[in-house]
């Protein structure tokens, strides 16, 4: 997800494969939660599988309003909390 006016990336939308709870759902992950591994040329999300199972999700046919501050705060807080726990 990109803010059109500024071109700033705010969220990356992931389709989790193999997570029981999220079948047919997508995850919005804050861009700031990803780390670039230059050697592997991939972005990494430092979160364990159990936490990812609990991540807020939305159905692929019913996208949330990314302009809803309450929703974006919930997502940001979830990943910030999980990443602190992993550190």
C-alpha positions as CSV (number, residue, x, y, z in Angstrom):
1,X,0.0,0.0,0.0
2,X,1.4,3.4,-1.1
3,X,0.2,6.9,-0.1
4,X,-0.4,8.3,-3.6
5,X,0.4,11.9,-2.7
6,X,3.8,11.1,-1.3
7,X,4.8,7.7,-2.8
8,X,5.6,6.5,0.7
9,X,5.1,2.7,1.3
10,X,3.0,2.1,4.4
11,X,2.0,-1.5,4.3
12,X,2.9,-4.7,2.5
13,X,0.1,-7.1,1.9
14,X,1.0,-10.8,2.3
15,X,-0.9,-13.9,1.4
16,X,0.2,-16.3,4.2
17,X,0.6,-19.8,3.0
18,X,0.3,-22.7,5.5
19,X,-1.2,-20.7,8.3
20,X,-4.4,-22.4,9.5
21,X,-6.2,-19.4,10.8
22,X,-5.6,-17.3,7.7
23,X,-7.0,-19.4,4.9
24,X,-8.4,-17.0,2.3
25,X,-7.2,-14.0,4.3
26,X,-4.4,-11.5,3.8
27,X,-2.1,-9.8,6.2
28,X,-1.2,-6.1,6.1
29,X,2.3,-5.8,7.5
30,X,3.8,-2.3,8.2
31,X,6.7,-1.6,5.8
32,X,8.8,-0.6,8.8
33,X,8.5,-4.2,10.2
34,X,10.5,-5.6,7.2
35,X,14.3,-5.9,7.0
36,X,16.1,-6.1,3.8
37,X,18.7,-8.9,3.5
38,X,20.9,-7.7,0.7
39,X,22.8,-11.0,0.4
40,X,19.7,-13.0,-0.2
41,X,17.8,-10.2,-1.9
42,X,14.7,-10.7,0.2
43,X,12.8,-8.9,2.8
44,X,12.5,-10.6,6.2
45,X,9.8,-10.3,8.9
46,X,11.2,-11.1,12.3
47,X,8.1,-12.7,13.9
48,X,7.5,-16.3,15.0
49,X,4.8,-18.5,13.4
50,X,2.6,-18.5,16.6
51,X,2.4,-14.7,16.6
52,X,1.7,-14.6,12.8
53,X,-1.2,-17.0,13.4
54,X,-2.7,-14.3,15.7
55,X,-2.0,-11.3,13.4
56,X,-4.9,-9.2,12.3
57,X,-6.1,-10.3,8.9
58,X,-8.7,-9.4,6.3
59,X,-10.5,-11.4,3.7
60,X,-9.2,-11.1,0.2
61,X,-12.6,-10.0,-1.1
62,X,-13.1,-7.4,1.7
63,X,-10.2,-5.0,2.0
64,X,-10.1,-2.6,4.9
65,X,-10.0,1.1,4.7
66,X,-6.3,1.8,4.9
67,X,-7.1,5.4,5.7
68,X,-8.9,4.3,8.9
69,X,-6.5,5.5,11.7
70,X,-7.9,3.0,14.2
71,X,-7.3,0.1,11.9
72,X,-3.7,1.1,11.0
73,X,-2.9,1.7,14.6
74,X,-4.1,-1.8,15.5
75,X,-1.8,-3.3,12.8
76,X,1.2,-1.1,13.8
77,X,0.8,-1.9,17.5
78,X,0.5,-5.7,16.8
79,X,3.7,-5.9,14.9
80,X,5.6,-3.5,17.2
81,X,4.6,-5.7,20.2
82,X,5.6,-9.0,18.5
83,X,8.9,-7.6,17.3
84,X,9.8,-6.4,20.8
85,X,9.0,-9.8,22.1
86,X,11.3,-11.5,19.5
87,X,14.2,-9.2,20.3
